[in-house]
Amino acid sequence: MIFLIDDDEIQNLINSKVIEVTVSGIDVQAFTSAEKALEVLESGESPSLIFLDINMPKMNGWDFLDACGTKGLKPRIYMLSSSINNKDISRSETYDIVRGFICKPLVVEKLQEILGTEQLA
């Protein structure tokens, strides 16, 4: 299973389609709220990967990462953001659970590259 966490429903739809055409037989669960995604993680769901946006209302991507750390959750996360700010990229590298930083949009070639290094369950 792959989680998409982005407050933009259109981005979630596009990213879901990219995943569906690239990976067969994997479930995609999209969240427009980081809080809801965190609740699902806490309930025991264990996605193979999470693609996480930074800029979201209420709980942003950084808050989500901090909450995962506080709660001892260790999902494999790729930041998927429209930010090209080097400070955001550097900050993402301070989190052990962040595997990489991708500038939107998610494209098939980038997803294939990620899948070449990640083992999906």
C-alpha positions in Angstrom: 0.0 0.0 0.0 1.1 3.5 -0.7 -0.2 6.6 1.1 -0.5 10.0 -0.6 -0.7 12.9 1.8 -1.5 16.2 0.1 -4.3 18.7 0.8 -4.8 19.1 -3.0 -7.3 16.5 -4.2 -6.3 17.0 -7.8 -2.6 16.2 -7.0 -3.7 13.1 -5.1 -5.7 12.0 -8.1 -2.9 12.6 -10.6 -0.4 10.9 -8.3 -2.7 7.9 -7.9 -2.9 7.5 -11.6 0.9 7.7 -12.0 1.2 5.0 -9.4 -1.5 2.8 -11.0 0.1 2.9 -14.4 3.6 2.2 -13.0 2.9 -0.5 -10.3 0.3 -3.2 -10.7 -1.5 -4.6 -7.8 -0.7 -2.0 -5.2 -3.4 -0.2 -3.2 -3.2 3.6 -3.0 -4.8 5.5 -0.2 -5.0 9.3 -0.5 -5.4 11.7 2.3 -6.1 15.4 2.2 -5.4 15.7 5.9 -2.1 14.8 7.6 -4.0 14.3 10.8 -6.2 11.6 9.3 -3.2 9.8 7.8 -1.5 9.9 11.2 -4.6 8.4 12.8 -4.6 5.5 10.2 -0.9 4.9 10.8 -1.4 4.8 14.6 -4.2 2.3 14.1 -1.7 -0.2 12.7 -1.8 0.4 8.9 1.7 -0.1 7.5 2.1 1.4 4.0 5.1 0.4 1.9 5.7 4.1 1.1 4.3 7.5 1.9 4.5 10.5 -0.4 4.1 13.6 1.8 3.5 17.2 0.9 5.0 20.0 3.0 2.5 22.8 2.8 -0.8 21.8 4.2 -3.2 23.5 6.6 -3.4 22.5 10.3 -0.7 19.8 10.3 1.9 20.4 7.7 4.5 17.8 6.5 7.0 18.8 9.1 4.4 18.5 11.9 3.6 15.0 10.5 7.2 14.0 10.5 7.7 15.3 14.1 4.5 13.4 15.2 5.8 10.2 13.6 9.0 10.6 15.6 7.2 11.3 18.8 5.0 8.3 18.4 7.8 6.0 17.3 6.3 5.4 13.9 8.9 4.6 11.2 7.2 4.7 7.8 9.3 5.2 4.6 8.6 8.7 3.4 9.4 10.6 0.3 8.7 14.3 0.4 6.7 15.3 -2.6 6.5 19.1 -2.7 6.3 22.1 -5.0 9.0 23.7 -2.9 12.4 24.1 -4.5 13.8 25.7 -1.4 17.2 24.2 -0.5 16.4 24.7 3.2 13.4 22.4 2.8 15.5 19.8 1.1 18.2 20.1 3.8 15.6 20.0 6.6 14.0 16.8 5.1 17.4 15.1 5.3 17.5 15.5 9.1 14.6 12.9 9.4 15.7 9.3 9.4 12.3 8.2 7.9 12.6 10.5 4.9 14.1 8.6 2.0 14.2 11.4 -0.5 12.8 14.8 -1.7 10.9 15.0 -5.0 9.7 18.2 -6.6 6.1 17.9 -7.9 4.8 16.5 -10.1 5.4 12.8 -9.5 6.3 11.3 -12.9 6.5 7.7 -14.0 10.3 7.8 -14.5 10.9 9.2 -10.9 8.5 6.6 -9.4 10.3 3.8 -11.3 13.6 5.1 -9.9 12.2 5.0 -6.4 10.7 1.5 -6.9 14.1 0.3 -8.1 15.5 1.0 -4.6 12.5 0.3 -2.4 10.9 -3.1 -1.7 7.2 -2.8 -1.7 5.1 -5.2 0.4 
